[in-house]
Amino acid sequence: MGKVIPIDKSIIPACDVMLDVFEEIVEETADVEKVGAYKVGVSFLDIGLKIVVDTARKYTNKPIIYDHQKAGTDIHELVPDKFMDAMLKSRIDAVILFPEAGPVTQYEWTIAAQKRDLGVIVGGEMTHPRYLEDDLSEGKNKNYTQIFGDIGIEKNLTGYMRKFAPDDMYELATKMDVTDFVVPGNKPEKIKHYKTLIIDCGCSKPSFFSPGFVAQGGEISGGAKAAGKRFHGIIGRGIYQVDNKRQAAIELTGKL
């Protein structure tokens, strides 16, 4: 399977919205050259993904990427095949996996997608604070040290994921011929680190997909520079919360 998105740089509207707003986003942005795909997720589980894809196909043939927030964490038997069969029947083009449950589940979920010619995009590190061990960052709006203390947690709670777990996730993905990766857009130094790791593991032309912009404080231009030639910025509120979605998309593509 080739790249999920054929062009080297684009933005991807993250459509965590109602169906009518999704249709508006696609209709207004489908002919913007550097809108590379559309990311959909669990907000559409009540109506079904096939309806979502059918709606998009009225305006565009660009890839529809499904992000289960977070797929690839359940058991390695039966579930991956059932999940990917549902993607195939819905005509989803690619799936995002965050294999936080370990290498066995990562392998089986990836194989299940690849056997069905579904695009696979693997993430390792996320954008939010206290994801990795030793991280005591607070984020923008709340003091979690105080919040945890107020409910009786006397120790400093750091991230649950061991520090180098994302490295292992990206390495295994690379060895399984995955070429598309999610990296945290609000952490450009981490993007550089993971890019070097992935290339050293044998993927000479990786593509990077990054959330964490606009509302989460990251700059698209910074993420694009860190990622290099192949970069796709995932934008949610920066598009779906503005009135002129087409103009917002055009302005954002200018920052790639």
Rosetta blueprint (number, residue, H / E / L):
1 M L
2 G L
3 K L
4 V L
5 I L
6 P L
7 I L
8 D L
9 K E
10 S E
11 I E
12 I E
13 P E
14 A E
15 C L
16 D L
17 V L
18 M L
19 L H
20 D H
21 V H
22 F H
23 E H
24 E H
25 I H
26 V H
27 E H
28 E H
29 T H
30 A L
31 D L
32 V L
33 E L
34 K L
35 V E
36 G L
37 A L
38 Y E
39 K E
40 V E
41 G L
42 V H
43 S H
44 F H
45 L L
46 D L
47 I L
48 G L
49 L H
50 K H
51 I H
52 V H
53 V H
54 D H
55 T H
56 A H
57 R L
58 K L
59 Y L
60 T L
61 N L
62 K L
63 P L
64 I E
65 I E
66 Y E
67 D E
68 H E
69 Q E
70 K E
71 A E
72 G L
73 T L
74 D L
75 I L
76 H L
77 E L
78 L L
79 V H
80 P H
81 D H
82 K H
83 F H
84 M H
85 D H
86 A H
87 M H
88 L H
89 K H
90 S H
91 R L
92 I L
93 D L
94 A E
95 V E
96 I E
97 L E
98 F L
99 P L
100 E L
101 A L
102 G L
103 P H
104 V H
105 T H
106 Q H
107 Y H
108 E H
109 W H
110 T H
111 I H
112 A H
113 A H
114 Q H
115 K H
116 R L
117 D L
118 L L
119 G E
120 V E
121 I E
122 V E
123 G E
124 G L
125 E L
126 M L
127 T L
128 H L
129 P L
130 R L
131 Y L
132 L E
133 E L
134 D L
135 D L
136 L L
137 S L
138 E L
139 G L
140 K L
141 N L
142 K L
143 N L
144 Y H
145 T H
146 Q H
147 I H
148 F H
149 G H
150 D H
151 I L
152 G L
153 I L
154 E L
155 K L
156 N L
157 L L
158 T L
159 G L
160 Y L
161 M E
162 R L
163 K L
164 F L
165 A H
166 P H
167 D H
168 D H
169 M H
170 Y H
171 E H
172 L H
173 A H
174 T H
175 K H
176 M L
177 D L
178 V L
179 T L
180 D E
181 F E
182 V E
183 V L
184 P L
185 G L
186 N L
187 K L
188 P H
189 E H
190 K H
191 I H
192 K H
193 H H
194 Y H
195 K H
196 T H
197 L H
198 I H
199 I H
200 D H
201 C L
202 G L
203 C L
204 S L
205 K L
206 P L
207 S E
208 F E
209 F E
210 S E
211 P L
212 G L
213 F E
214 V H
215 A H
216 Q H
217 G L
218 G E
219 E L
220 I H
221 S H
222 G H
223 G H
224 A H
225 K H
226 A H
227 A H
228 G L
229 K L
230 R L
231 F E
232 H E
233 G E
234 I E
235 I E
236 G L
237 R H
238 G H
239 I H
240 Y H
241 Q L
242 V L
243 D L
244 N L
245 K H
246 R H
247 Q H
248 A H
249 A H
250 I H
251 E H
252 L H
253 T H
254 G L
255 K L
256 L L
